[in-house]
Every structure is written in C-alpha cells, then in structure tokens.
Amino acid sequence: MLRICLIIAIVAGLAAGALTFTKVQDIITTTRAERNDWHDKDTKEVADHTKTKKTLKDTQATLATTQKNLEQTKGALAAANSKADELSKNNADLSAKLDKTMADRDEAQQQLEQWRQLGLQPAQIKDMVADLAKTKKAKEALIGENKLLVAKVNEWNDRWNNFFQGNTPVILPAGLRGKIVAVDPKFNFVILNIGEDQGVKQRGELMVDRNGRLLGKVRITSVTKNECVANILPDWKRGEVMEGDEVLY
C-alpha cells in the first residue's frame, strides 16, 4: 500500500512537472513572440526615423536652394526695374527732343514759306545775308572811325580851350555822377570811376558830396576811357575827401 501511494505521488509529481514545463514553455514562446514583435517595431521605428531625418535634410537643402533662387530673383527684379526706369527716362528725353525737333522743323518750314512768298531763292538769300554782314561790318568800322574823329575833335577843342580860353567853363553832361575810388592826400588829387565814355572832359569841375553834405570841388586834369584824375580845389575844401564819396555835376 505504501508502495502504491509512493508511485501515485511520483506520478502526480511527474504530471505536475510536465504541466508546469508546458506552461513555462508557453510563456517562453509568448515572450519570444512579444520580443520579436517589439524588435520588429523598434527596427521599423529606427528605419522611419532615419527616413524622416533624410527627408528633413533634403527639405532643408531644397529650402536653401529656394532661398538662394529667391535672392537671385530679387536682384534680377531690382536690375530690371532700374533698367526699366532708365529706359523710361530715355524715352521721355527722346520724346522731348522729338517734340523740339518737330517744333524747329515747323518753324523752319514757316520761315522758308515766308521767303518763298517773297520770290527769293536760297542762293539769293545767302548772298543777301553775306552782303548784310559786310554792310554791318562796314557800318561798325565807320562808327569806330567816327568815334575816333570825335575824340580827336574833342581833344583839339580841349587843347584850344586850355591854351586860348583857360578860364572858359567846361560843360559836362547834365546829371553826371561818379565816385572817388582813390585819394592821394599828399599831392591833393583823386581818381574817379568815370571817363570819356561818360562824357568827362579835361578842366571839367565836379562837386564832392557825402550823404548830402558838400565837401569840396575837384577839377579834372586827365581823362581815360572809364576813369579820370582830378585835383582837389583848396578854395572849395569843406572837409576831408575820402574813397567812396560821390562826385556830381
């Protein structure tokens, strides 16, 4: 009986061990499957991460290229706008020149039509212009000769008056005015800014004025084209004559 119980206990133990082994085997199998599943998921995640990093790198490179192209496009656009402004300005200048040229043409045509109405040919007009220029030059030369003759006559008249009529008053142009530009107190003479072109003559006398105050009188001793020298008359001296004082007749 004891032996039977022992056998039964051993069989029961073996059965329990077999059952436990079977359960452990199932657990191991399940654990391996879960491990393999997690390994596959991790591998897939790593692959996805690597792919995402590559995609991000490619996107960044594309973005950098796009930005570079954008900057180049902006530069090209600015250059195009500058060129367009320059062309617009040139166009405006050309339009203005064209308008002026057309206006000059119309004026020239009007003048030509006026000459045509006079019955003159271009060659005749050219000859007339040349003759007119010659006549103008001859007139200017004659005027110059007349001025020289008048100056000579005035010079001889002054000499005659100085020699034969030293006390005869010299008549100067009415309203003649000038200014003293230099004073020599040592030799008692002044230089005036008026001369032959203003009608000044030798021995002519002018009053010296400063702000309405009579300072004296000067007598002209020599005359050039636009200046003259005059002595200060002692008998008329009422104050010191200075540069900038006015002289009048």
C-alpha positions in Angstrom: 0.0 0.0 0.0 2.8 2.3 0.8 4.5 1.5 -2.4 1.3 2.2 -4.3 1.0 5.6 -2.6 4.6 6.4 -3.4 4.1 5.5 -7.0 1.0 7.6 -7.1 2.9 10.6 -5.6 5.7 10.2 -8.0 3.3 10.0 -11.0 1.4 13.0 -9.6 4.7 14.9 -9.3 5.7 14.0 -12.8 2.4 15.1 -14.1 2.6 18.4 -12.2 6.2 18.9 -13.5 5.0 18.1 -17.1 2.2 20.6 -16.7 4.5 23.2 -15.2 7.0 22.6 -18.1 4.2 23.0 -20.6 3.1 26.3 -19.1 6.7 27.6 -18.9 7.2 26.5 -22.5 4.1 28.5 -23.5 5.3 31.6 -21.5 8.7 31.3 -23.2 7.2 31.0 -26.6 4.8 34.0 -25.9 7.7 36.0 -24.5 9.9 35.3 -27.6 7.0 36.3 -29.9 6.5 39.6 -28.0 10.3 40.2 -28.0 10.4 39.6 -31.8 7.4 41.8 -32.2 9.0 44.6 -30.2 12.2 44.1 -32.1 10.4 44.4 -35.4 8.6 47.6 -34.2 11.9 49.1 -33.0 13.6 48.3 -36.2 10.7 49.9 -38.1 10.8 53.0 -35.9 14.5 53.3 -36.4 14.1 53.0 -40.2 11.2 55.5 -40.1 13.3 57.9 -38.0 16.3 57.5 -40.4 14.0 58.2 -43.4 12.5 61.2 -41.6 15.9 62.6 -41.0 16.9 62.1 -44.6 13.6 63.8 -45.7 14.2 66.7 -43.4 17.8 67.1 -44.7 16.6 67.0 -48.3 13.8 69.6 -47.4 16.4 71.9 -45.8 18.7 71.6 -48.8 15.7 72.4 -51.1 14.7 75.3 -48.9 18.3 76.7 -49.0 18.3 76.4 -52.8 14.9 78.1 -53.0 16.1 81.0 -50.8 19.1 81.4 -53.0 17.0 81.4 -56.1 14.7 83.9 -54.4 17.6 86.3 -53.6 18.8 86.0 -57.2 15.3 86.6 -58.5 15.0 89.7 -56.3 18.4 91.0 -57.6 17.3 90.4 -61.2 14.0 92.1 -60.5 15.7 95.2 -59.0 18.1 95.3 -62.0 15.1 95.0 -64.3 13.2 97.8 -62.5 16.3 100.0 -62.7 16.7 99.3 -66.4 13.0 100.0 -66.9 13.3 103.4 -65.1 16.4 104.2 -67.3 14.5 103.3 -70.4 11.5 105.3 -69.3 13.7 108.4 -68.7 15.5 107.9 -72.1 12.1 107.6 -73.7 10.9 110.8 -72.1 14.2 112.6 -73.2 13.8 111.3 -76.7 10.1 112.4 -76.7 11.1 115.9 -75.6 13.9 116.0 -78.2 11.4 114.8 -80.9 8.9 117.4 -79.9 11.6 120.2 -80.1 12.9 118.9 -83.4 9.3 118.9 -84.8 8.8 122.4 -83.5 12.1 123.6 -85.0 11.1 121.9 -88.3 7.7 123.6 -88.3 9.3 127.0 -87.6 11.9 126.4 -90.3 9.2 125.4 -92.8 7.2 128.6 -91.9 10.3 130.8 -92.4 11.1 129.0 -95.7 7.5 129.6 -96.8 7.8 133.3 -96.0 11.0 133.5 -98.1 9.3 131.6 -100.9 6.4 134.1 -100.8 9.0 136.9 -101.4 10.1 135.1 -104.5 13.7 134.6 -103.4 15.8 131.5 -103.9 18.1 130.1 -101.2 21.2 131.3 -103.1 19.8 134.8 -103.3 19.0 134.7 -99.6 22.6 133.5 -98.9 24.0 136.4 -100.9 21.8 138.9 -99.2 22.9 137.6 -95.7 26.5 137.9 -96.8 26.0 141.4 -98.1 24.2 142.3 -94.9 27.1 141.0 -92.8 29.6 143.0 -94.9 27.4 146.1 -94.6 27.2 145.6 -90.8 31.0 145.3 -90.6 31.5 148.4 -92.7 29.0 150.3 -90.5 30.8 149.2 -87.4 34.1 150.3 -88.9 32.6 153.6 -89.9 31.2 154.1 -86.4 34.6 153.3 -84.9 36.2 155.8 -87.2 33.6 158.4 -86.3 34.3 157.8 -82.6 38.0 158.3 -83.2 37.3 161.5 -85.1 35.0 162.8 -82.4 37.6 162.0 -79.8 40.3 163.8 -81.8 38.0 166.8 -82.3 37.2 166.9 -78.6 40.9 166.6 -77.7 41.8 169.5 -80.0 38.9 171.5 -78.7 40.1 170.9 -75.1 43.6 171.9 -76.1 42.3 175.0 -77.8 40.3 175.9 -74.8 43.1 175.2 -72.4 45.5 177.3 -74.5 43.3 180.2 -75.6 40.4 180.1 -73.2 41.8 178.8 -69.9 39.1 180.5 -67.9 36.2 179.3 -70.1 34.0 176.9 -68.1 33.8 173.3 -69.5 30.3 172.0 -69.9 29.8 168.4 -68.7 26.8 166.1 -69.3 23.8 167.1 -67.1 23.3 164.7 -64.2 26.8 163.3 -64.5 27.7 161.3 -61.4 30.6 159.1 -60.2 32.5 158.0 -57.2 36.0 158.6 -55.8 37.9 155.3 -56.0 41.3 156.6 -54.7 42.6 159.6 -52.8 46.2 160.9 -52.6 46.2 163.5 -49.7 49.9 164.2 -50.2 49.5 165.6 -53.8 45.9 166.5 -53.2 44.3 164.6 -56.1 41.7 161.9 -56.5 40.8 159.2 -59.1 37.2 158.9 -60.3 35.4 155.9 -61.8 34.0 158.0 -64.8 35.8 158.9 -68.0 35.4 159.6 -71.8 32.6 157.0 -72.2 30.5 159.0 -69.6 31.3 162.4 -71.2 34.0 163.6 -68.9 36.3 166.3 -70.2 39.5 168.0 -69.1 39.1 171.0 -66.9 35.6 170.0 -66.0 34.6 170.6 -62.4 32.6 168.3 -60.1 31.2 168.8 -56.6 32.2 166.3 -53.9 29.2 165.1 -51.8 28.8 162.7 -48.9 25.3 162.0 -47.8 24.0 165.4 -49.0 27.0 167.3 -47.4 29.2 169.4 -49.7 32.9 168.6 -49.0 34.5 170.4 -51.9 35.1 170.6 -55.6 37.6 168.9 -57.9 38.9 169.8 -61.4 39.6 167.1 -64.0 43.2 167.1 -65.2 43.4 163.9 -67.3 40.8 161.5 -68.8 40.9 157.9 -70.0 38.1 155.7 -71.3 36.4 154.9 -67.9 38.5 156.8 -65.4 39.8 160.3 -64.8 42.2 162.2 -62.4 41.1 165.4 -60.7 42.8 167.9 -58.4 41.1 168.9 -55.2 40.5 172.7 -55.3 41.7 174.2 -52.0 39.4 177.1 -52.0 36.3 174.8 -52.0 37.5 172.3 -49.4 35.0 171.8 -46.6 36.2 168.5 -45.2 38.5 165.6 -45.8 37.7 163.8 -49.1 37.6 160.0 -48.8 37.2 157.0 -51.1 33.5 156.3 -51.8 32.5 160.0 -51.7 30.2 160.9 -54.6 31.0 163.5 -57.3 28.3 165.1 -59.3 27.8 167.9 -61.9 
